[in-house]
Amino acid sequence: MYGNTTFGEESTSPELTPDQRKVLRRELSSVAARTRELLPGEFVVGSEITHGVDGPRATVAVQPPVGAVVSADYAVDGEVDIGETEREDLAVGLAASA
């Protein structure tokens, strides 16, 4: 009966400021570059920032020469700086999975 009615606060997903988006893009580029270093040249590596229902998401993906795409999502929950250890873990994990 009240399925479409909101009685509480509307939940709004967080937005990235231009500076946060710039930092996140730099961090993603770093992960993608490190992943490329770990893989042969025929693998394609890319990254993107999207805005979903739950807020911004960062994705780094690897397309192997044969097989399915392997990706890693990073949920942005206020902190856009991805630490050096986490960046290395993401890159190594993606390369190993591809």
MOBELTA-V612564 format. One record per helix or strand of 2 or more residues. SS is the DSSP state (2 for helix, 1 for strand). FROM is the first residue (numbers start at 1). LEN is the number of residues. Records with the same first field share a line. If there is no record, write none. Layout:
BEGIN
SS = FROM-LEN + FROM-LEN
END
This chain:
BEGIN
2 = 18-21 + 84-14
1 = 44-9 + 55-9 + 70-6
END
